[in-house]
Amino acid sequence: MSKIAVVAVGGNSLIKDAHHQEISDQYAAAVESSRHVVGMIEQGWDVLLTHGNGPQVGFILRRSELSRAELHPVPLDYCGADTQGAIGYMFQRALGNEFRLRGMDKHAATIITQTLVDKDDPAFTHPSKPIGSFMDQPTARAHQEEDGWSVVEDAGRGWRRVVPSPLPVKIVEFDAIVALIHAGFTVVASGGGGIPVIEQAGDLVGIEAVIDKDYAASTLARDLKADLFVITTQVDKVALNFGKPDQQLLDTLTLAEAKEYHAQGHFLAGSMGPKIQAIIWYLEGGGKEALITSPENIERGLRGETGTRFVQ
C-alpha cells in the first residue's frame, strides 16, 4: 500500500469571503482544493480527507432560528451529520471528476463519522465554543431559560450560544475507514471533528457539543500511523509574532521547538493554537512528519517550496 496522508481542510476554506457563501461557491472551492489533493494522490499518496464545518453548521442553525415558528429545530449532532453528508458530497464529486479528468482509476467515498468523547470531560462543565448567530441580551436570556442554552456576551458584538468542546477519544467508524483505504478509496471522513457521541448503558448517544476538527484529524492520523499529517489554513506558513512588525515565518519546526513556542503563547487558541497542538499530539504519538500551508500550496509544500514542516 502507498504511504498514507491525512489532510485536514478548514471549513472556512470552502468560503472565500462574505460574497461567496452559496453552495455553488463552496463547491467551486472544494474543486480547487480537490485538484491539489489529487495531485498528492498522483504522486503515490493514499489520502484520507477531513474538513471543518463551522460556517455550514452556523447556516443550518440560522435557518432553524428563522423557521422556528413553523418547523422543528435541528439538534447540533444532526447539524454535524447534515454537513458531513453535504460537504462529503461536494468533495466526493469534485475528487471523482478530477480523477476522471486525469484518467485515474480511483474513487472517493464519504463516511458519516461519529467521534466518541468522555462523558466526564471537563469541557462539559465549561462550555466555550460559540455557535450560531449573534443575539441581543433578551433573546439570549430567553433561550437560556426556555432551551437550557449557555450564553455569553462576545466582545461587545452581541450574545452567542456556547457549547462544550470535549477532546476526541476514539473514531467510531475507524475500522470502516481503514477498510476503504486498503481497498484503494480516497476517504472523506470525520468532517467537523466527527459527530460527538458518548456511551450510556452500552449505547451511543449524540450530544450537543463541537469537537475540534484538527484534534479529531490528529487522532485519525495517529491511529492510522499516517506517514504525513497536513493541515490547510488561510496562510502559507506558520509565524512567530504573527501580524506584528517582527513577524517571523517558519520553514521547519522540530517537535521540541513546536512545544516550546506553543507553551510560550505564540499560537492563539482561536486560530493557529489548536493546529499546532494537533500536530504535537500526532508527533508525540509516533507520527513522522506534518505540514501546515494553504490549500492551493499543498503540492508546493510537499516539494519543500513553501509551508511549515514539522519533524521529530
Summary of the structure (lengths in Angstrom):
residues: 312
radius of gyration: 19.3
end to end distance: 23.7
largest distance: 58.0
contacts: 1037
relative contact order: 0.15
helix: 42%
strand: 25%
